[in-house]
Amino acid sequence: MQTGRTVPPMIVCTTERGTLYIRDGNHRYEAMRRFFIDNPDAKVRVARVVPAAGYGFRYRWLSRYGTYILEPTDAFRGPHRNSCSATRV
C-alpha cells in the first residue's frame, strides 16, 4: 500500500449491529490500520459477502476467540438441519 500498488479488497460481512466484520484476517486489518494512521483521507474498497437465501452470519464463540460463522437461519433449517447438502453457498 505504501508503494502505491493496489491491494485486493478486504472481505467483510455485515453484523447484526450493521457494522462490518473483516473476514480475511487480522494481519490485513493491522496493515491497513497502520497505513491509515499516516493517510487518514485514503479510501478502501471492501467486498461484502451477502449470504444466499436461508443462510446468515451468526456470532459464535470458539475456544479462544469469537467469529461470525455462516449458518442456516432458523426458518430454513427444517427437520434435517444437521444433515449435509450438496447445495453451494
C-alpha positions in Angstrom: 0.0 0.0 0.0 2.8 2.4 0.8 4.3 1.9 -2.6 1.1 2.8 -4.3 0.2 -0.7 -5.5 -3.4 -1.7 -5.4 -4.4 -4.4 -3.0 -7.4 -6.7 -3.2 -10.4 -5.5 -1.2 -10.9 -6.8 2.3 -13.7 -9.4 2.5 -16.4 -8.3 5.1 -19.8 -9.4 6.3 -22.5 -7.2 7.9 -23.1 -7.9 11.6 -26.4 -7.8 13.4 -25.5 -4.3 14.5 -25.0 -3.1 10.9 -21.2 -2.8 11.3 -18.7 -4.6 9.0 -16.7 -7.7 10.3 -13.4 -8.4 8.4 -13.4 -12.0 7.3 -9.9 -12.3 5.8 -7.5 -12.0 8.6 -6.3 -9.6 11.3 -2.9 -9.2 9.5 -4.6 -7.3 6.7 -6.6 -5.1 9.1 -3.4 -4.3 11.0 -1.5 -3.4 7.8 -4.4 -1.1 6.8 -4.7 0.4 10.3 -1.0 1.4 10.2 -1.4 2.8 6.7 -4.4 4.9 7.6 -2.6 6.5 10.6 -0.4 8.3 8.1 -3.0 8.6 5.4 -6.3 9.5 7.1 -8.1 10.6 3.9 -7.3 7.4 1.9 -10.2 5.2 0.9 -10.5 1.5 1.0 -12.8 -0.8 -1.0 -14.4 -3.8 0.6 -16.1 -6.9 -0.8 -19.2 -7.5 1.2 -20.3 -11.2 1.4 -24.1 -11.5 1.2 -25.4 -14.9 2.2 -27.7 -16.9 0.0 -31.4 -17.1 1.0 -31.8 -19.2 4.1 -28.3 -18.5 5.5 -26.9 -15.8 7.7 -23.8 -15.0 9.7 -24.1 -15.7 13.4 -21.6 -14.7 16.0 -20.1 -17.8 17.7 -17.6 -18.0 20.5 -14.9 -20.6 19.8 -12.5 -21.8 22.5 -10.3 -18.7 22.5 -11.9 -16.1 20.2 -15.3 -15.2 18.6 -16.1 -15.0 14.9 -19.1 -14.9 12.5 -19.9 -18.2 11.0 -22.2 -18.8 8.0 -25.1 -21.0 9.2 -28.6 -21.8 8.0 -31.2 -19.5 9.5 -33.8 -21.0 11.9 -36.6 -20.7 9.4 -34.6 -22.6 6.8 -33.3 -25.4 9.0 -36.3 -27.8 8.9 -36.2 -31.3 10.2 -32.9 -32.3 8.7 -30.9 -29.4 9.9 -27.8 -31.5 10.8 -27.6 -33.3 7.5 -25.2 -32.3 4.7 -26.4 -30.8 1.5 -24.8 -30.6 -2.0 -26.1 -27.0 -2.4 -23.3 -24.5 -2.9 -23.4 -21.5 -0.7 
